[in-house]
């Protein structure tokens, strides 16, 4: 089952490819570019279904069902990104088509392929076999060789607005009490909204970081907050993600966006934003970025968390209103 199919089938990339097929102008290579891996993966599969279905992606025929189940004989999906898998993938593209008019070669995270292996696809993209359509998805176009990009028709998927994400979550059966928080915290990303709505650890981390910004008054409070963060059980990156989202909401309030929330945590963030100025928000965000660098450098997470909390205290004192 492809998630968010109704929403994604209304997107510009899907409509563009549908128009190409309807007019008999399907290209040999399409590159879907967006910053949401969940949306990217699901839309890539929908595009494959569109190509292989005689009814332009109806969703109910045998061909569509087989695409959904990843069992269609003319859908070749790359799931491993090592040299052998990429070479096999290229070889499969030259096999004759056994049924229908098209073969789809699908890679929904193309940027995961090393540049030297991306080069092995160049000739295939330059001289594809008749009826072979490459669908390449990426959330990091900077990780794709310019020579590859130049050989693909680029399709851009924009961020979704809050109302669209909220509707998508409800259609997927997310509890109403989580819809607002997940939507606001998602910043236009379906994948992020899905993760937040289904992750009680993130919800707890979100509340904890609100408490950090609200209640931490002195260095004595740091020890209590570190204990509350439960770093032996929860990754520090989860707290950094939560803190970054809180700062984004606060900054939007500083920019004049006025919105009240039914969710208690979100309303606390609104209240908290009145006690922070732009300088405080920006400097706490710098601490978040610095903490991520320390994590990438394999610093001990308890040390990084301690520096983060002490830094927040310092910012609150120096930049106080």
C-alpha positions as CSV (number, residue, x, y, z in Angstrom):
1,X,0.0,0.0,0.0
2,X,1.4,3.4,-1.0
3,X,1.0,6.0,1.7
4,X,-0.5,9.4,0.9
5,X,-1.4,8.3,-2.6
6,X,-4.3,10.7,-3.0
7,X,-2.3,13.6,-2.0
8,X,0.8,12.8,-4.0
9,X,-1.2,12.1,-7.2
10,X,-2.3,15.7,-7.0
11,X,1.3,16.9,-7.0
12,X,2.9,18.8,-9.9
13,X,5.5,16.0,-10.5
14,X,2.8,13.4,-10.9
15,X,0.7,15.6,-13.2
16,X,3.7,16.4,-15.3
17,X,4.6,12.8,-15.9
18,X,0.9,11.9,-16.5
19,X,0.8,14.6,-19.2
20,X,4.0,13.2,-20.8
21,X,2.6,9.7,-20.9
22,X,-0.8,10.9,-22.2
23,X,0.8,12.7,-25.1
24,X,3.2,9.8,-25.9
25,X,6.2,11.9,-24.7
26,X,7.5,9.9,-21.8
27,X,11.2,10.7,-21.3
28,X,13.8,8.1,-20.6
29,X,14.9,9.5,-17.3
30,X,13.1,11.5,-14.6
31,X,14.7,12.9,-11.4
32,X,12.3,13.6,-8.5
33,X,13.8,16.2,-6.1
34,X,12.4,17.0,-2.7
35,X,13.6,17.2,0.9
36,X,11.2,14.6,2.3
37,X,12.3,11.0,1.9
38,X,8.9,9.5,2.8
39,X,7.2,11.6,0.1
40,X,10.0,10.9,-2.3
41,X,9.9,7.2,-1.9
42,X,6.1,6.9,-2.1
43,X,5.8,9.3,-5.1
44,X,8.6,7.4,-7.0
45,X,6.5,4.2,-6.6
46,X,3.4,6.1,-7.8
47,X,5.3,7.3,-10.8
48,X,6.3,3.7,-11.6
49,X,2.7,2.6,-11.3
50,X,1.7,5.4,-13.7
51,X,4.2,4.2,-16.3
52,X,3.4,0.5,-16.1
53,X,-0.4,0.8,-15.8
54,X,-2.5,0.7,-19.0
55,X,-5.0,3.0,-17.3
56,X,-2.4,5.6,-16.2
57,X,-2.0,4.5,-12.6
58,X,-5.5,3.5,-11.7
59,X,-4.4,1.8,-8.5
60,X,-6.8,-1.1,-8.8
61,X,-5.6,-3.2,-11.7
62,X,-3.3,-6.2,-11.5
63,X,-0.4,-4.1,-12.7
64,X,-0.8,-1.4,-10.1
65,X,-1.3,-4.0,-7.3
66,X,1.9,-5.7,-8.3
67,X,3.8,-2.4,-8.3
68,X,2.4,-1.7,-4.9
69,X,3.6,-5.1,-3.7
70,X,7.0,-4.6,-5.4
71,X,6.4,-7.8,-7.5
72,X,5.9,-6.4,-11.0
73,X,8.4,-8.1,-13.4
74,X,9.0,-4.8,-15.3
75,X,9.8,-2.8,-12.1
76,X,13.5,-3.1,-11.1
77,X,14.2,-1.3,-7.9
78,X,17.7,-0.6,-6.5
79,X,17.7,-1.2,-2.7
80,X,21.4,-1.7,-2.1
81,X,24.0,0.8,-3.2
82,X,27.2,-1.2,-3.5
83,X,29.2,-1.8,-6.7
84,X,27.8,-5.2,-7.5
85,X,24.2,-4.1,-7.0
86,X,24.6,-1.0,-9.2
87,X,26.3,-3.0,-11.9
88,X,23.5,-5.6,-11.8
89,X,20.9,-2.8,-12.0
90,X,22.5,-1.4,-15.1
91,X,22.6,-4.9,-16.7
92,X,18.9,-5.4,-16.0
93,X,18.0,-2.3,-17.9
94,X,19.2,-4.0,-21.1
95,X,17.0,-7.1,-20.7
96,X,14.1,-7.2,-23.1
97,X,10.6,-6.2,-21.9
98,X,8.6,-9.3,-21.1
99,X,5.1,-7.7,-20.7
100,X,3.6,-4.4,-21.6
101,X,5.3,-1.5,-23.3
102,X,7.7,-0.2,-20.6
103,X,10.3,-1.2,-18.0
104,X,10.9,1.0,-15.0
105,X,14.3,1.3,-13.4
106,X,13.7,2.9,-9.9
107,X,16.1,4.4,-7.4
108,X,14.4,6.4,-4.7
109,X,17.5,7.5,-2.9
110,X,20.0,8.2,-5.7
111,X,22.2,10.4,-3.5
112,X,23.2,7.3,-1.5
113,X,25.2,6.0,-4.5
114,X,28.9,6.9,-4.4
115,X,29.9,9.3,-7.3
116,X,32.2,6.7,-8.8
117,X,29.3,4.3,-9.0
118,X,27.0,7.0,-10.3
119,X,29.3,7.2,-13.3
120,X,28.5,3.6,-14.3
121,X,25.0,4.8,-15.1
122,X,26.0,7.5,-17.5
123,X,26.2,5.5,-20.7
124,X,22.9,3.8,-19.9
125,X,21.2,7.1,-19.4
126,X,22.8,8.5,-22.6
127,X,21.7,5.5,-24.7
128,X,18.7,3.8,-23.0
129,X,16.9,0.9,-24.5
130,X,13.5,1.5,-26.0
131,X,10.7,1.5,-23.4
132,X,13.0,1.8,-20.4
133,X,12.2,4.7,-18.0
134,X,14.5,5.6,-15.2
135,X,12.9,7.2,-12.1
136,X,15.6,8.6,-9.8
137,X,14.6,10.2,-6.5
138,X,16.8,12.3,-4.2
139,X,16.5,14.4,-1.1
140,X,20.1,15.7,-1.5
141,X,20.6,16.9,-5.1
142,X,24.1,18.1,-4.1
143,X,25.0,14.4,-3.8
144,X,24.1,13.7,-7.5
145,X,26.7,14.2,-10.2
146,X,25.9,17.2,-12.5
147,X,26.4,14.8,-15.5
148,X,23.5,12.6,-14.1
149,X,21.3,15.6,-13.5
150,X,21.8,16.9,-17.0
151,X,20.4,13.6,-18.5
152,X,17.2,13.7,-16.5
153,X,14.0,15.7,-16.6
154,X,13.8,17.2,-13.2
155,X,10.6,17.1,-11.2
156,X,10.4,19.2,-8.0
157,X,8.1,18.4,-5.1
158,X,7.4,21.4,-2.9
159,X,6.8,21.4,0.8
160,X,3.2,20.8,1.9
161,X,1.1,23.4,3.8
162,X,-0.2,22.6,7.3
163,X,-3.7,22.0,6.2
164,X,-2.6,19.4,3.6
165,X,-0.4,17.6,6.1
166,X,-3.1,17.5,8.7
167,X,-5.6,16.1,6.2
168,X,-3.1,13.4,5.1
169,X,-2.4,12.4,8.7
170,X,-6.1,12.1,9.4
171,X,-6.6,9.9,6.3
172,X,-3.8,7.7,7.6
173,X,-5.7,7.3,10.9
174,X,-3.5,9.4,13.2
175,X,-5.2,10.3,16.4
176,X,-6.7,13.8,16.4
177,X,-4.8,14.9,19.5
178,X,-1.5,14.3,17.7
179,X,-2.4,15.8,14.4
180,X,-1.9,19.4,15.4
181,X,1.5,18.9,17.1
182,X,2.8,16.7,14.3
183,X,1.6,19.2,11.6
184,X,3.1,22.2,13.3
185,X,6.4,20.5,14.0
186,X,6.7,19.0,10.5
187,X,7.6,22.2,8.7
188,X,6.0,21.0,5.5
189,X,7.5,17.5,5.6
190,X,5.1,14.4,5.4
191,X,7.9,12.2,6.6
192,X,8.6,14.3,9.6
193,X,4.9,14.6,10.5
194,X,4.5,10.8,10.3
195,X,7.6,10.2,12.5
196,X,6.4,12.7,15.1
197,X,2.9,11.4,15.2
198,X,4.0,7.9,15.7
199,X,6.9,8.5,18.0
200,X,6.0,8.9,21.8
201,X,9.8,9.4,22.5
202,X,9.8,12.6,20.4
203,X,6.7,13.9,22.1
204,X,8.4,13.4,25.4
205,X,11.5,15.0,24.2
206,X,9.5,18.0,22.9
207,X,8.0,18.5,26.4
208,X,11.4,18.2,28.0
209,X,13.0,20.8,25.9
210,X,10.1,23.2,26.6
211,X,10.9,22.6,30.3
212,X,14.6,23.3,29.7
213,X,13.8,26.7,28.1
214,X,11.1,27.6,30.6
215,X,12.2,26.3,34.0
216,X,16.0,26.2,34.0
217,X,17.2,29.2,36.0
218,X,20.6,28.3,37.3
219,X,23.5,25.8,37.0
220,X,21.9,23.8,39.8
221,X,19.0,22.9,37.5
222,X,21.3,21.4,34.8
223,X,21.8,18.2,36.8
224,X,18.0,17.7,37.1
225,X,17.5,18.5,33.4
226,X,20.2,16.0,32.4
227,X,18.5,13.3,34.4
228,X,15.1,14.2,32.8
229,X,16.6,13.8,29.3
230,X,17.4,10.1,30.0
231,X,20.4,10.0,27.7
232,X,21.0,6.4,28.4
233,X,17.7,5.6,26.7
234,X,17.1,8.4,24.2
235,X,19.4,9.7,21.5
236,X,20.6,13.3,22.0
237,X,19.7,14.0,18.4
238,X,16.0,13.5,19.3
239,X,16.3,16.3,21.8
240,X,18.1,18.5,19.4
241,X,15.4,17.9,16.7
242,X,12.7,18.9,19.2
243,X,14.6,22.0,20.4
244,X,15.2,23.1,16.8
245,X,11.5,22.8,16.0
246,X,10.6,24.8,19.2
247,X,12.9,27.5,18.1
248,X,11.4,27.6,14.6
249,X,7.9,28.1,16.1
250,X,9.2,30.8,18.4
251,X,10.9,32.6,15.6
252,X,7.8,32.5,13.5
253,X,6.0,34.2,16.4
254,X,8.7,36.9,16.5
255,X,8.1,37.4,12.8
256,X,4.5,38.3,13.5
257,X,2.7,35.0,12.9
258,X,-0.2,34.8,15.3
259,X,-1.8,31.5,16.0
260,X,-3.1,29.9,19.1
261,X,-3.0,26.1,19.6
262,X,-5.2,23.6,21.4
263,X,-2.2,21.4,22.1
264,X,-0.8,22.2,25.6
265,X,2.9,21.9,24.6
266,X,2.4,24.1,21.5
267,X,0.6,26.7,23.6
268,X,3.5,26.7,26.0
269,X,5.8,27.5,23.2
270,X,3.7,30.4,22.2
271,X,3.8,31.7,25.8
272,X,7.6,31.1,25.9
273,X,8.2,33.1,22.7
274,X,7.1,36.2,24.5
275,X,10.0,35.8,27.0
276,X,12.7,35.3,24.2
277,X,14.0,37.8,21.8
278,X,15.5,37.1,18.4
279,X,19.1,37.2,19.7
280,X,18.2,34.5,22.3
281,X,16.6,32.3,19.7
282,X,19.4,32.7,17.2
283,X,22.1,32.0,19.8
284,X,20.3,28.9,21.1
285,X,20.1,27.6,17.6
286,X,23.8,28.1,17.2
287,X,24.2,25.9,20.3
288,X,22.1,23.2,18.6
289,X,24.3,23.3,15.5
290,X,27.4,23.1,17.6
291,X,26.0,20.2,19.5
292,X,25.4,18.3,16.2
293,X,29.0,18.9,15.2
294,X,30.2,17.5,18.5
295,X,28.0,14.4,18.1
296,X,29.4,13.9,14.6
297,X,32.9,14.1,16.1
298,X,32.0,11.3,18.5
299,X,32.0,13.5,21.7
300,X,30.4,11.9,24.7
301,X,26.7,12.7,24.6
302,X,26.5,13.6,28.3
303,X,29.3,16.1,27.8
304,X,27.5,17.6,24.8
305,X,24.2,17.8,26.6
306,X,25.9,19.5,29.6
307,X,27.5,22.1,27.3
308,X,24.2,22.6,25.6
309,X,22.3,23.3,28.8
310,X,25.0,25.5,30.2
311,X,25.1,27.4,27.0
312,X,21.3,28.0,27.1
313,X,21.6,29.4,30.6
314,X,24.3,31.7,29.4
315,X,22.3,32.9,26.5
316,X,19.2,33.5,28.7
317,X,21.4,35.6,31.0
318,X,23.3,37.6,28.4
319,X,20.5,38.2,25.9
320,X,17.7,38.6,28.4
321,X,14.9,41.0,27.7
